[in-house]
Amino acid sequence: MVALAAALQLAAAYAGNEVRLLTGPEESTQHRIGNDLVWNVAPFADVPLKTVTTTGPADVLQKLRDKAWEGGGLDLALLPADVAQTYLLAAERGNKDAVFWIAPLRVIAPLYDEEIHFVVRSDSPYRSVQDIRDARIDVGPFTSQTALTVATLYRLLFDAQPPMDKFSHFGPTQALANLLTDRSVDVVAVVADQPVAFLANMKPEARRFVRLLKWDTGNAVAAALGTYHVSTLRATSYPNLLDEDVAALAVRLYLVARGKGEGEDAGRLRRLVETYCRELPRMQSDGNAKWRDVVLGLPALAPGWHYSKTSTPGLARCAGLAESDIPDACLPQEYALGICSLD
């Protein structure tokens, strides 16, 4: 009985010391990637990691901030690269609190891309993403990644505030119904790694009714290409919608940390990165297919993001890079907002 009581006390203490890894919704690839980290990395790094589902980036940031107000401690999260741009834009518009949502966050490792899909009717006048300025766009639930990404991309593409009266917030099934029946929607947006199931599973006759918009590479908007980058929607992903590959925009997913980067938290971060580097080949072989898109390295990050000074030297060594190779550029607005000085 004494041994059992001691074991229970140890388990309770361990549970109370857990590190959260905030992911997307339970059915998302993000959540499955998070579970791979919990099962294949954390135990070998001696870090008590657990996944926590969220409804999207806004929910992630709220949970991170709530934890900080409650006393802090290390938290990890999976966040798309455009989150920081969203809050930089808000800060530039005079929202003084916006910077406090992203300034404490640091990138642990860049992961994989999620493509931005735009579905229109087959008879739509829109030919490319650059044409949708005046469109009625369904962007999914308010706190979803799609809603955040489309709003941010819209502002960068058209240098204008997103017309919220033209944005609707249905799920993909209802949004497609609205697109095709009462035609109250012109574009259905979905941000997810391809193939997106409901698009991939469409029947051959679907192309009579809907098609995917391309990104017009001949009409690129430089402001958008700092945060997003050109990718490809593959015909093999959507055989009943595409005859050939088409250009699209994508957003990179980052593994990020919020914490002071000192003491026990610093040790945990270093061990996680070292173990992640060691276990990545096994996850690429046996884990979720998206791991095969992950490349060890230190690419330049999207605006508003900076690598962790605590863990990145270990990632650099693993990738065969010198610490001097770690990108450390700071944009003028980041200096002004105090983002670069925080870690």
Protein Blocks (a to p, Z undefined) as FASTA:
>chain_A
ZZmmmmmmmmmmmmmmpccdddddfkbmklmmmmmmmmmmmmmnopacdddddfbjklmm
mmmmmmmmnngaaddddddfklmmmmmmmmmnopaklmmmmmmpccfbdcbddddddddd
fkbcbfbfklmmmpccdebjfklmklmmmmmmmmmmnopacdfklpccddfklmmmmmmm
nopafbdcdddddddfklmmpcfklmmmgccddddfklccfklmmmpccddddfklmmml
bfbdcdddddddddddddehiajllmmmmmmmmmmmmmmmmmmmmmcfklmmpccdjddd
dehiacdfklmmmmmmmnopafklpccbdcfklmmnommmpZZ
